[in-house]
Amino acid sequence: MATRKRKAEVEETVVACEHCRYFVPKDGRNECRRNPPTVAVDFEDGGVTSMFPLVEAGEWCGCWSPRLNS
């Protein structure tokens, strides 16, 4: 006798930075790698560096894209 196949339960995707393909937790901070790094100036010593935008895990933006299955 044939058995009925169960419908696969669909996991709800939460739109948040921590579930985005561009989110990279690094050295105690969270970076968004969607765009190239930008120039950042340290006003205390006048030094210049480049860095990716820092984000909170629960934030999101219009460029959000789900993580790839890999």
PyMOL Python script that loads the backbone (N, CA, C, O; Angstrom):
from pymol import cmd

cmd.read_pdbstr("""\
ATOM      1  N   MET A   1       0.837  -1.181   0.000  1.00  0.00           N
ATOM      2  CA  MET A   1       0.000   0.000   0.000  1.00  0.00           C
ATOM      3  C   MET A   1       0.885   1.248   0.000  1.00  0.00           C
ATOM      4  O   MET A   1       1.857   1.337   0.750  1.00  0.00           O
ATOM      5  N   ALA A   2       0.537   2.181  -0.832  1.00  0.00           N
ATOM      6  CA  ALA A   2       1.308   3.422  -0.922  1.00  0.00           C
ATOM      7  C   ALA A   2       1.075   4.277   0.302  1.00  0.00           C
ATOM      8  O   ALA A   2      -0.021   4.315   0.860  1.00  0.00           O
ATOM      9  N   THR A   3       2.127   4.961   0.709  1.00  0.00           N
ATOM     10  CA  THR A   3       1.984   5.863   1.858  1.00  0.00           C
ATOM     11  C   THR A   3       1.981   7.301   1.363  1.00  0.00           C
ATOM     12  O   THR A   3       2.531   7.631   0.312  1.00  0.00           O
ATOM     13  N   ARG A   4       1.356   8.118   2.140  1.00  0.00           N
ATOM     14  CA  ARG A   4       1.269   9.533   1.799  1.00  0.00           C
ATOM     15  C   ARG A   4       2.553  10.242   2.164  1.00  0.00           C
ATOM     16  O   ARG A   4       3.096  10.036   3.250  1.00  0.00           O
ATOM     17  N   LYS A   5       3.035  11.069   1.271  1.00  0.00           N
ATOM     18  CA  LYS A   5       4.226  11.848   1.576  1.00  0.00           C
ATOM     19  C   LYS A   5       3.834  13.068   2.397  1.00  0.00           C
ATOM     20  O   LYS A   5       2.839  13.737   2.118  1.00  0.00           O
ATOM     21  N   ARG A   6       4.632  13.336   3.405  1.00  0.00           N
ATOM     22  CA  ARG A   6       4.388  14.522   4.227  1.00  0.00           C
ATOM     23  C   ARG A   6       4.965  15.736   3.533  1.00  0.00           C
ATOM     24  O   ARG A   6       6.008  15.658   2.884  1.00  0.00           O
ATOM     25  N   LYS A   7       4.295  16.834   3.672  1.00  0.00           N
ATOM     26  CA  LYS A   7       4.830  18.090   3.147  1.00  0.00           C
ATOM     27  C   LYS A   7       6.005  18.508   4.016  1.00  0.00           C
ATOM     28  O   LYS A   7       5.937  18.464   5.245  1.00  0.00           O
ATOM     29  N   ALA A   8       7.075  18.911   3.361  1.00  0.00           N
ATOM     30  CA  ALA A   8       8.251  19.369   4.096  1.00  0.00           C
ATOM     31  C   ALA A   8       7.911  20.660   4.829  1.00  0.00           C
ATOM     32  O   ALA A   8       7.280  21.563   4.280  1.00  0.00           O
ATOM     33  N   GLU A   9       8.348  20.722   6.082  1.00  0.00           N
ATOM     34  CA  GLU A   9       8.105  21.940   6.848  1.00  0.00           C
ATOM     35  C   GLU A   9       9.035  23.032   6.329  1.00  0.00           C
ATOM     36  O   GLU A   9      10.243  22.832   6.204  1.00  0.00           O
ATOM     37  N   VAL A  10       8.467  24.158   6.039  1.00  0.00           N
ATOM     38  CA  VAL A  10       9.238  25.280   5.521  1.00  0.00           C
ATOM     39  C   VAL A  10       9.713  26.120   6.688  1.00  0.00           C
ATOM     40  O   VAL A  10       8.917  26.592   7.499  1.00  0.00           O
ATOM     41  N   GLU A  11      11.039  26.302   6.763  1.00  0.00           N
ATOM     42  CA  GLU A  11      11.603  27.124   7.815  1.00  0.00           C
ATOM     43  C   GLU A  11      11.468  28.583   7.422  1.00  0.00           C
ATOM     44  O   GLU A  11      11.852  28.976   6.320  1.00  0.00           O
ATOM     45  N   GLU A  12      10.928  29.375   8.313  1.00  0.00           N
ATOM     46  CA  GLU A  12      10.730  30.797   8.023  1.00  0.00           C
ATOM     47  C   GLU A  12      12.074  31.517   8.079  1.00  0.00           C
ATOM     48  O   GLU A  12      12.810  31.396   9.058  1.00  0.00           O
ATOM     49  N   THR A  13      12.383  32.256   7.039  1.00  0.00           N
ATOM     50  CA  THR A  13      13.622  33.017   6.973  1.00  0.00           C
ATOM     51  C   THR A  13      13.418  34.359   7.663  1.00  0.00           C
ATOM     52  O   THR A  13      12.485  35.096   7.345  1.00  0.00           O
ATOM     53  N   VAL A  14      14.289  34.664   8.599  1.00  0.00           N
ATOM     54  CA  VAL A  14      14.221  35.927   9.310  1.00  0.00           C
ATOM     55  C   VAL A  14      15.108  36.927   8.578  1.00  0.00           C
ATOM     56  O   VAL A  14      16.302  36.694   8.391  1.00  0.00           O
ATOM     57  N   VAL A  15      14.517  38.028   8.171  1.00  0.00           N
ATOM     58  CA  VAL A  15      15.273  39.069   7.480  1.00  0.00           C
ATOM     59  C   VAL A  15      16.026  39.875   8.528  1.00  0.00           C
ATOM     60  O   VAL A  15      15.473  40.789   9.139  1.00  0.00           O
ATOM     61  N   ALA A  16      17.283  39.529   8.728  1.00  0.00           N
ATOM     62  CA  ALA A  16      18.164  40.217   9.670  1.00  0.00           C
ATOM     63  C   ALA A  16      19.594  40.034   9.193  1.00  0.00           C
ATOM     64  O   ALA A  16      19.896  39.075   8.484  1.00  0.00           O
ATOM     65  N   CYS A  17      20.466  40.942   9.575  1.00  0.00           N
ATOM     66  CA  CYS A  17      21.859  40.879   9.131  1.00  0.00           C
ATOM     67  C   CYS A  17      22.495  39.520   9.420  1.00  0.00           C
ATOM     68  O   CYS A  17      23.234  38.999   8.584  1.00  0.00           O
ATOM     69  N   GLU A  18      22.223  38.946  10.578  1.00  0.00           N
ATOM     70  CA  GLU A  18      22.868  37.680  10.929  1.00  0.00           C
ATOM     71  C   GLU A  18      22.491  36.531   9.996  1.00  0.00           C
ATOM     72  O   GLU A  18      23.158  35.497  10.000  1.00  0.00           O
ATOM     73  N   HIS A  19      21.433  36.694   9.196  1.00  0.00           N
ATOM     74  CA  HIS A  19      21.019  35.669   8.243  1.00  0.00           C
ATOM     75  C   HIS A  19      21.317  36.083   6.800  1.00  0.00           C
ATOM     76  O   HIS A  19      20.841  35.446   5.860  1.00  0.00           O
ATOM     77  N   CYS A  20      22.091  37.131   6.626  1.00  0.00           N
ATOM     78  CA  CYS A  20      22.405  37.664   5.301  1.00  0.00           C
ATOM     79  C   CYS A  20      23.726  37.085   4.792  1.00  0.00           C
ATOM     80  O   CYS A  20      24.630  36.802   5.577  1.00  0.00           O
ATOM     81  N   ARG A  21      23.828  36.916   3.490  1.00  0.00           N
ATOM     82  CA  ARG A  21      25.058  36.362   2.907  1.00  0.00           C
ATOM     83  C   ARG A  21      26.245  37.318   3.044  1.00  0.00           C
ATOM     84  O   ARG A  21      27.390  36.879   2.937  1.00  0.00           O
ATOM     85  N   TYR A  22      26.007  38.596   3.275  1.00  0.00           N
ATOM     86  CA  TYR A  22      27.084  39.578   3.364  1.00  0.00           C
ATOM     87  C   TYR A  22      27.560  39.824   4.802  1.00  0.00           C
ATOM     88  O   TYR A  22      28.499  40.592   5.010  1.00  0.00           O
ATOM     89  N   PHE A  23      26.939  39.195   5.781  1.00  0.00           N
ATOM     90  CA  PHE A  23      27.247  39.380   7.204  1.00  0.00           C
ATOM     91  C   PHE A  23      28.474  38.545   7.581  1.00  0.00           C
ATOM     92  O   PHE A  23      28.516  37.341   7.328  1.00  0.00           O
ATOM     93  N   VAL A  24      29.479  39.201   8.191  1.00  0.00           N
ATOM     94  CA  VAL A  24      30.698  38.505   8.614  1.00  0.00           C
ATOM     95  C   VAL A  24      31.024  38.899  10.052  1.00  0.00           C
ATOM     96  O   VAL A  24      31.458  40.025  10.300  1.00  0.00           O
ATOM     97  N   PRO A  25      30.818  37.975  11.015  1.00  0.00           N
ATOM     98  CA  PRO A  25      31.247  38.275  12.383  1.00  0.00           C
ATOM     99  C   PRO A  25      32.772  38.158  12.447  1.00  0.00           C
ATOM    100  O   PRO A  25      33.339  37.146  12.036  1.00  0.00           O
ATOM    101  N   LYS A  26      33.435  39.209  12.967  1.00  0.00           N
ATOM    102  CA  LYS A  26      34.895  39.220  12.943  1.00  0.00           C
ATOM    103  C   LYS A  26      35.449  40.012  14.120  1.00  0.00           C
ATOM    104  O   LYS A  26      35.083  41.170  14.323  1.00  0.00           O
ATOM    105  N   ASP A  27      36.319  39.395  14.885  1.00  0.00           N
ATOM    106  CA  ASP A  27      37.026  40.060  15.990  1.00  0.00           C
ATOM    107  C   ASP A  27      36.091  40.809  16.943  1.00  0.00           C
ATOM    108  O   ASP A  27      36.373  41.951  17.307  1.00  0.00           O
ATOM    109  N   GLY A  28      34.993  40.188  17.346  1.00  0.00           N
ATOM    110  CA  GLY A  28      34.074  40.806  18.294  1.00  0.00           C
ATOM    111  C   GLY A  28      33.183  41.881  17.717  1.00  0.00           C
ATOM    112  O   GLY A  28      32.495  42.579  18.463  1.00  0.00           O
ATOM    113  N   ARG A  29      33.182  42.029  16.412  1.00  0.00           N
ATOM    114  CA  ARG A  29      32.289  42.998  15.763  1.00  0.00           C
ATOM    115  C   ARG A  29      31.696  42.349  14.522  1.00  0.00           C
ATOM    116  O   ARG A  29      32.198  41.329  14.050  1.00  0.00           O
ATOM    117  N   ASN A  30      30.649  42.925  14.003  1.00  0.00           N
ATOM    118  CA  ASN A  30      29.973  42.373  12.830  1.00  0.00           C
ATOM    119  C   ASN A  30      30.144  43.323  11.651  1.00  0.00           C
ATOM    120  O   ASN A  30      29.818  44.507  11.742  1.00  0.00           O
ATOM    121  N   GLU A  31      30.658  42.792  10.544  1.00  0.00           N
ATOM    122  CA  GLU A  31      30.879  43.607   9.358  1.00  0.00           C
ATOM    123  C   GLU A  31      29.881  43.243   8.267  1.00  0.00           C
ATOM    124  O   GLU A  31      29.460  42.092   8.150  1.00  0.00           O
ATOM    125  N   CYS A  32      29.511  44.238   7.472  1.00  0.00           N
ATOM    126  CA  CYS A  32      28.696  44.024   6.279  1.00  0.00           C
ATOM    127  C   CYS A  32      29.634  44.091   5.087  1.00  0.00           C
ATOM    128  O   CYS A  32      30.292  45.109   4.870  1.00  0.00           O
ATOM    129  N   ARG A  33      29.701  43.012   4.311  1.00  0.00           N
ATOM    130  CA  ARG A  33      30.615  42.951   3.177  1.00  0.00           C
ATOM    131  C   ARG A  33      29.893  43.161   1.846  1.00  0.00           C
ATOM    132  O   ARG A  33      30.384  42.728   0.804  1.00  0.00           O
ATOM    133  N   ARG A  34      28.743  43.815   1.869  1.00  0.00           N
ATOM    134  CA  ARG A  34      27.968  44.058   0.650  1.00  0.00           C
ATOM    135  C   ARG A  34      28.696  44.998  -0.303  1.00  0.00           C
ATOM    136  O   ARG A  34      28.666  44.803  -1.518  1.00  0.00           O
ATOM    137  N   ASN A  35      29.345  46.010   0.245  1.00  0.00           N
ATOM    138  CA  ASN A  35      30.059  47.009  -0.554  1.00  0.00           C
ATOM    139  C   ASN A  35      31.531  47.029  -0.147  1.00  0.00           C
ATOM    140  O   ASN A  35      31.889  46.474   0.892  1.00  0.00           O
ATOM    141  N   PRO A  36      32.385  47.658  -0.946  1.00  0.00           N
ATOM    142  CA  PRO A  36      33.801  47.757  -0.572  1.00  0.00           C
ATOM    143  C   PRO A  36      33.963  48.571   0.714  1.00  0.00           C
ATOM    144  O   PRO A  36      33.067  49.327   1.088  1.00  0.00           O
ATOM    145  N   PRO A  37      35.107  48.415   1.390  1.00  0.00           N
ATOM    146  CA  PRO A  37      35.333  49.212   2.595  1.00  0.00           C
ATOM    147  C   PRO A  37      35.400  50.698   2.266  1.00  0.00           C
ATOM    148  O   PRO A  37      35.723  51.090   1.145  1.00  0.00           O
ATOM    149  N   THR A  38      35.093  51.504   3.255  1.00  0.00           N
ATOM    150  CA  THR A  38      35.139  52.954   3.094  1.00  0.00           C
ATOM    151  C   THR A  38      36.256  53.531   3.957  1.00  0.00           C
ATOM    152  O   THR A  38      36.750  52.870   4.871  1.00  0.00           O
ATOM    153  N   VAL A  39      36.644  54.749   3.666  1.00  0.00           N
ATOM    154  CA  VAL A  39      37.707  55.422   4.411  1.00  0.00           C
ATOM    155  C   VAL A  39      37.156  55.884   5.752  1.00  0.00           C
ATOM    156  O   VAL A  39      36.068  56.455   5.827  1.00  0.00           O
ATOM    157  N   ALA A  40      37.921  55.629   6.809  1.00  0.00           N
ATOM    158  CA  ALA A  40      37.544  56.075   8.150  1.00  0.00           C
ATOM    159  C   ALA A  40      38.703  56.894   8.714  1.00  0.00           C
ATOM    160  O   ALA A  40      39.859  56.482   8.622  1.00  0.00           O
ATOM    161  N   VAL A  41      38.397  58.043   9.290  1.00  0.00           N
ATOM    162  CA  VAL A  41      39.411  58.941   9.848  1.00  0.00           C
ATOM    163  C   VAL A  41      39.340  58.884  11.359  1.00  0.00           C
ATOM    164  O   VAL A  41      38.261  59.000  11.941  1.00  0.00           O
ATOM    165  N   ASP A  42      40.480  58.705  11.993  1.00  0.00           N
ATOM    166  CA  ASP A  42      40.566  58.770  13.456  1.00  0.00           C
ATOM    167  C   ASP A  42      40.866  60.220  13.810  1.00  0.00           C
ATOM    168  O   ASP A  42      41.979  60.695  13.585  1.00  0.00           O
ATOM    169  N   PHE A  43      39.884  60.925  14.360  1.00  0.00           N
ATOM    170  CA  PHE A  43      40.033  62.353  14.629  1.00  0.00           C
ATOM    171  C   PHE A  43      40.968  62.641  15.793  1.00  0.00           C
ATOM    172  O   PHE A  43      41.407  63.780  15.957  1.00  0.00           O
ATOM    173  N   GLU A  44      41.284  61.630  16.608  1.00  0.00           N
ATOM    174  CA  GLU A  44      42.206  61.858  17.721  1.00  0.00           C
ATOM    175  C   GLU A  44      43.649  61.989  17.236  1.00  0.00           C
ATOM    176  O   GLU A  44      44.369  62.887  17.673  1.00  0.00           O
ATOM    177  N   ASP A  45      44.076  61.098  16.335  1.00  0.00           N
ATOM    178  CA  ASP A  45      45.460  61.163  15.882  1.00  0.00           C
ATOM    179  C   ASP A  45      45.595  61.495  14.390  1.00  0.00           C
ATOM    180  O   ASP A  45      46.711  61.572  13.876  1.00  0.00           O
ATOM    181  N   GLY A  46      44.486  61.689  13.703  1.00  0.00           N
ATOM    182  CA  GLY A  46      44.520  62.062  12.303  1.00  0.00           C
ATOM    183  C   GLY A  46      44.816  60.909  11.353  1.00  0.00           C
ATOM    184  O   GLY A  46      44.973  61.119  10.150  1.00  0.00           O
ATOM    185  N   GLY A  47      44.891  59.707  11.882  1.00  0.00           N
ATOM    186  CA  GLY A  47      45.169  58.547  11.048  1.00  0.00           C
ATOM    187  C   GLY A  47      43.990  58.187  10.156  1.00  0.00           C
ATOM    188  O   GLY A  47      42.836  58.475  10.474  1.00  0.00           O
ATOM    189  N   VAL A  48      44.303  57.555   9.041  1.00  0.00           N
ATOM    190  CA  VAL A  48      43.283  57.149   8.089  1.00  0.00           C
ATOM    191  C   VAL A  48      43.367  55.640   7.889  1.00  0.00           C
ATOM    192  O   VAL A  48      44.459  55.082   7.781  1.00  0.00           O
ATOM    193  N   THR A  49      42.224  54.991   7.840  1.00  0.00           N
ATOM    194  CA  THR A  49      42.164  53.557   7.589  1.00  0.00           C
ATOM    195  C   THR A  49      40.933  53.269   6.746  1.00  0.00           C
ATOM    196  O   THR A  49      40.139  54.167   6.469  1.00  0.00           O
ATOM    197  N   SER A  50      40.778  52.034   6.345  1.00  0.00           N
ATOM    198  CA  SER A  50      39.554  51.657   5.636  1.00  0.00           C
ATOM    199  C   SER A  50      38.884  50.536   6.406  1.00  0.00           C
ATOM    200  O   SER A  50      39.551  49.707   7.025  1.00  0.00           O
ATOM    201  N   MET A  51      37.572  50.518   6.364  1.00  0.00           N
ATOM    202  CA  MET A  51      36.841  49.481   7.086  1.00  0.00           C
ATOM    203  C   MET A  51      35.469  49.260   6.468  1.00  0.00           C
ATOM    204  O   MET A  51      34.906  50.141   5.819  1.00  0.00           O
ATOM    205  N   PHE A  52      34.949  48.054   6.691  1.00  0.00           N
ATOM    206  CA  PHE A  52      33.597  47.735   6.260  1.00  0.00           C
ATOM    207  C   PHE A  52      32.624  48.298   7.288  1.00  0.00           C
ATOM    208  O   PHE A  52      32.990  48.465   8.451  1.00  0.00           O
ATOM    209  N   PRO A  53      31.385  48.597   6.881  1.00  0.00           N
ATOM    210  CA  PRO A  53      30.401  49.094   7.843  1.00  0.00           C
ATOM    211  C   PRO A  53      30.162  48.077   8.961  1.00  0.00           C
ATOM    212  O   PRO A  53      30.086  46.873   8.716  1.00  0.00           O
ATOM    213  N   LEU A  54      30.046  48.578  10.184  1.00  0.00           N
ATOM    214  CA  LEU A  54      29.727  47.728  11.327  1.00  0.00           C
ATOM    215  C   LEU A  54      28.217  47.687  11.497  1.00  0.00           C
ATOM    216  O   LEU A  54      27.547  48.715  11.402  1.00  0.00           O
ATOM    217  N   VAL A  55      27.680  46.488  11.749  1.00  0.00           N
ATOM    218  CA  VAL A  55      26.236  46.314  11.883  1.00  0.00           C
ATOM    219  C   VAL A  55      25.916  45.468  13.104  1.00  0.00           C
ATOM    220  O   VAL A  55      26.766  44.724  13.594  1.00  0.00           O
ATOM    221  N   GLU A  56      24.702  45.584  13.588  1.00  0.00           N
ATOM    222  CA  GLU A  56      24.194  44.723  14.652  1.00  0.00           C
ATOM    223  C   GLU A  56      23.517  43.519  14.000  1.00  0.00           C
ATOM    224  O   GLU A  56      22.973  43.638  12.902  1.00  0.00           O
ATOM    225  N   ALA A  57      23.545  42.381  14.652  1.00  0.00           N
ATOM    226  CA  ALA A  57      23.000  41.147  14.079  1.00  0.00           C
ATOM    227  C   ALA A  57      21.510  41.253  13.746  1.00  0.00           C
ATOM    228  O   ALA A  57      21.056  40.632  12.785  1.00  0.00           O
ATOM    229  N   GLY A  58      20.748  42.015  14.510  1.00  0.00           N
ATOM    230  CA  GLY A  58      19.307  42.113  14.303  1.00  0.00           C
ATOM    231  C   GLY A  58      18.872  43.178  13.309  1.00  0.00           C
ATOM    232  O   GLY A  58      17.683  43.296  13.013  1.00  0.00           O
ATOM    233  N   GLU A  59      19.817  43.957  12.789  1.00  0.00           N
ATOM    234  CA  GLU A  59      19.477  44.995  11.812  1.00  0.00           C
ATOM    235  C   GLU A  59      19.235  44.367  10.449  1.00  0.00           C
ATOM    236  O   GLU A  59      19.475  43.174  10.260  1.00  0.00           O
ATOM    237  N   TRP A  60      18.766  45.158   9.507  1.00  0.00           N
ATOM    238  CA  TRP A  60      18.611  44.705   8.119  1.00  0.00           C
ATOM    239  C   TRP A  60      18.552  45.926   7.227  1.00  0.00           C
ATOM    240  O   TRP A  60      18.344  47.043   7.700  1.00  0.00           O
ATOM    241  N   CYS A  61      18.737  45.708   5.923  1.00  0.00           N
ATOM    242  CA  CYS A  61      18.666  46.812   4.973  1.00  0.00           C
ATOM    243  C   CYS A  61      18.019  46.323   3.679  1.00  0.00           C
ATOM    244  O   CYS A  61      17.648  45.154   3.576  1.00  0.00           O
ATOM    245  N   GLY A  62      17.885  47.196   2.708  1.00  0.00           N
ATOM    246  CA  GLY A  62      17.252  46.851   1.447  1.00  0.00           C
ATOM    247  C   GLY A  62      18.099  45.945   0.564  1.00  0.00           C
ATOM    248  O   GLY A  62      17.600  45.413  -0.428  1.00  0.00           O
ATOM    249  N   CYS A  63      19.373  45.761   0.906  1.00  0.00           N
ATOM    250  CA  CYS A  63      20.246  44.885   0.115  1.00  0.00           C
ATOM    251  C   CYS A  63      20.323  43.482   0.719  1.00  0.00           C
ATOM    252  O   CYS A  63      21.124  42.663   0.267  1.00  0.00           O
ATOM    253  N   TRP A  64      19.506  43.194   1.730  1.00  0.00           N
ATOM    254  CA  TRP A  64      19.555  41.898   2.400  1.00  0.00           C
ATOM    255  C   TRP A  64      19.341  40.773   1.396  1.00  0.00           C
ATOM    256  O   TRP A  64      18.481  40.860   0.520  1.00  0.00           O
ATOM    257  N   SER A  65      20.132  39.725   1.536  1.00  0.00           N
ATOM    258  CA  SER A  65      20.034  38.562   0.673  1.00  0.00           C
ATOM    259  C   SER A  65      20.291  37.322   1.525  1.00  0.00           C
ATOM    260  O   SER A  65      21.226  37.329   2.325  1.00  0.00           O
ATOM    261  N   PRO A  66      19.502  36.263   1.389  1.00  0.00           N
ATOM    262  CA  PRO A  66      19.684  35.088   2.250  1.00  0.00           C
ATOM    263  C   PRO A  66      21.028  34.413   2.023  1.00  0.00           C
ATOM    264  O   PRO A  66      21.602  34.480   0.936  1.00  0.00           O
ATOM    265  N   ARG A  67      21.516  33.760   3.075  1.00  0.00           N
ATOM    266  CA  ARG A  67      22.773  33.012   2.967  1.00  0.00           C
ATOM    267  C   ARG A  67      22.633  31.916   1.928  1.00  0.00           C
ATOM    268  O   ARG A  67      21.550  31.360   1.746  1.00  0.00           O
ATOM    269  N   LEU A  68      23.710  31.608   1.257  1.00  0.00           N
ATOM    270  CA  LEU A  68      23.717  30.521   0.290  1.00  0.00           C
ATOM    271  C   LEU A  68      23.900  29.200   1.026  1.00  0.00           C
ATOM    272  O   LEU A  68      24.568  29.165   2.059  1.00  0.00           O
ATOM    273  N   ASN A  69      23.330  28.131   0.526  1.00  0.00           N
ATOM    274  CA  ASN A  69      23.502  26.814   1.114  1.00  0.00           C
ATOM    275  C   ASN A  69      24.807  26.234   0.606  1.00  0.00           C
ATOM    276  O   ASN A  69      24.870  25.688  -0.495  1.00  0.00           O
ATOM    277  N   SER A  70      25.843  26.356   1.412  1.00  0.00           N
ATOM    278  CA  SER A  70      27.123  25.800   0.997  1.00  0.00           C
ATOM    279  C   SER A  70      27.861  25.236   2.187  1.00  0.00           C
ATOM    280  O   SER A  70      28.968  24.719   2.038  1.00  0.00           O
TER     281      SER A  70
END
""", "prot")
cmd.dss("prot")
cmd.show_as("cartoon", "prot")
cmd.util.cbc("prot")
cmd.orient("prot")
